[in-house]
Amino acid sequence: MKIDANLVTAAQSGDQESFAQLYQCVGDGLYKYALYSLGNAHDAEDAVSETFVEAWRGLKNLREPAAFQGWIFKILSIRIKRRVAGYIRQRSTFDIDDFIASPQLATGDPGPASLEKVELLRALETLKPEERMIVVLNVLHGYTTKQIAEMLRCPHGTVSSKLHRALQKLRNLLEKEAAV
């Protein structure tokens, strides 16, 4: 979704209503990205809330209003990396079983869709963080490689090739799992 630069400019001037509209535009995408990256709703909500507080405080320093979406995703990405590093420090290892644990899987018999979700999440965990971010933004949120390149501030060709390689890795892993 393209963010109206005039809305960003108004928010930069202190217009809270404009900032609330920006929240409406990107809030769901930020939350979904945080949830898929962190694996738990509470931490995802916290990360998104902290991101918006930081964005509100730093919005006046954003030089290019058209870059708002990439800028706020970058803030969230940094927060997510800090949280994941905290998880790792706390446990000294990152346990994929905790990452995918959910009340739906803990109760009763998980259906085939739940098992496929578990397999997909395990496969996603094998990707490098940047590859996982690109896949989640593209496949789950529908952003184009061009939009992702703008968000990550890297060349479009780099994003395209990383997405292609990451999807190939996932495909190979999932095919290997299915063959077992």
C-alpha positions in Angstrom: 0.0 0.0 0.0 1.3 3.4 -1.0 1.4 5.9 1.9 0.3 9.5 1.1 3.3 11.7 1.6 1.0 14.6 2.5 -0.3 12.5 5.4 3.3 11.9 6.6 4.1 15.7 6.3 1.0 16.5 8.3 2.0 14.0 11.0 5.5 15.5 11.0 3.9 18.8 11.9 2.4 17.2 15.0 -1.1 16.3 13.6 -2.1 13.4 15.7 -5.0 12.5 13.5 -2.7 12.1 10.5 -0.4 9.9 12.5 -3.4 7.8 13.6 -4.3 7.4 9.9 -0.7 6.3 9.2 -1.1 3.7 12.0 -4.3 2.5 10.3 -2.4 2.1 7.0 0.6 0.1 8.3 -0.4 -1.2 11.7 -1.7 -4.6 10.6 1.3 -5.3 8.3 3.7 -4.4 11.1 1.9 -6.6 13.6 1.8 -9.6 11.2 5.4 -9.2 10.4 6.3 -9.0 14.1 4.1 -12.0 14.9 5.7 -14.2 12.2 9.1 -13.0 13.2 8.7 -13.4 17.0 6.2 -16.2 17.2 4.1 -14.8 20.0 1.3 -12.3 20.0 2.3 -10.5 23.2 5.8 -9.7 22.1 4.6 -8.8 18.6 2.1 -6.3 20.1 4.8 -4.8 22.4 7.3 -4.5 19.5 4.7 -2.7 17.3 3.6 -0.4 20.1 7.2 0.5 20.9 7.8 1.0 17.1 5.0 3.5 16.9 6.1 5.4 20.0 9.6 5.6 18.5 8.2 6.6 15.2 6.1 9.4 16.7 9.1 10.8 18.5 11.4 10.6 15.5 9.0 11.4 12.7 10.1 15.0 12.5 13.6 13.8 11.5 12.3 11.7 8.6 13.8 13.6 5.6 11.7 11.9 2.9 8.0 11.5 3.7 7.6 9.0 0.8 10.0 6.7 2.7 7.7 6.4 5.7 6.7 2.8 5.2 10.3 1.5 4.8 11.4 3.7 7.7 8.9 2.4 10.1 9.5 -1.3 9.0 13.2 -0.7 9.6 12.4 0.5 13.2 10.3 -2.6 13.8 13.0 -4.8 12.2 15.6 -3.4 14.6 13.2 -4.0 17.6 12.6 -7.6 16.5 16.3 -8.3 16.1 16.9 -7.0 19.7 14.1 -9.2 21.0 15.4 -12.2 19.3 18.9 -11.5 20.6 17.3 -11.2 24.1 15.6 -14.6 23.6 18.9 -16.1 22.6 20.8 -14.6 25.5 18.1 -15.7 28.0 18.2 -19.3 26.8 21.5 -19.5 25.1 19.7 -21.3 22.3 16.6 -20.5 20.2 14.2 -23.5 20.5 12.0 -23.7 17.4 9.5 -25.8 19.4 8.9 -22.8 21.7 8.7 -20.6 18.6 5.9 -22.6 17.1 4.0 -23.4 20.3 0.5 -22.2 20.3 -2.7 -23.0 22.3 -4.2 -24.6 19.1 -1.3 -27.1 18.9 -1.2 -27.8 22.6 -4.9 -28.9 22.8 -6.3 -31.9 21.1 -5.3 -33.4 17.8 -3.7 -30.9 15.5 -5.1 -31.2 12.0 -3.2 -31.5 8.8 -3.2 -27.7 8.3 -1.5 -27.2 11.7 1.1 -29.8 10.9 1.8 -28.1 7.6 2.2 -24.8 9.5 4.6 -26.4 11.9 6.7 -27.7 9.0 6.6 -24.4 7.3 7.7 -22.5 10.4 10.5 -25.0 11.0 11.7 -24.5 7.4 11.4 -20.7 7.8 13.6 -20.9 10.9 16.4 -22.4 8.7 16.6 -19.2 6.7 18.9 -16.3 7.5 17.0 -13.4 9.3 17.1 -11.2 6.2 15.9 -14.0 3.9 13.1 -14.8 6.3 12.1 -11.1 6.4 12.0 -10.9 2.6 9.9 -14.1 2.3 7.4 -13.0 5.0 7.0 -9.5 3.5 6.5 -10.9 0.0 4.6 -14.1 0.5 2.6 -13.3 3.6 2.1 -9.6 3.2 2.0 -9.3 -0.5 4.7 -6.7 -0.9 6.5 -6.6 -4.2 10.3 -7.1 -4.4 10.5 -3.4 -5.4 8.6 -2.3 -2.3 10.7 -4.6 -0.1 13.9 -3.2 -1.7 12.7 0.3 -0.7 11.9 -0.8 2.8 15.3 -2.4 3.3 17.1 0.2 1.3 18.9 -2.2 -0.8 19.0 -2.9 -4.6 15.9 -4.4 -6.2 18.0 -7.2 -7.8 19.4 -8.2 -4.5 16.0 -8.6 -3.0 14.8 -10.5 -6.0 17.7 -12.9 -5.9 17.5 -13.4 -2.1 13.8 -14.1 -2.4 14.3 -16.6 -5.2 17.1 -18.4 -3.3 15.1 -18.4 0.0 12.0 -19.8 -1.7 14.1 -22.5 -3.4 15.6 -23.4 0.0 12.2 -23.7 1.5 10.9 -25.7 -1.4 13.8 -28.2 -1.1 13.4 -28.5 2.7 9.7 -29.1 2.5 10.1 -31.6 -0.3 12.7 -33.4 1.7 10.4 -33.5 4.7 7.5 -34.8 2.6 9.6 -37.6 1.2 10.5 -38.8 4.7 
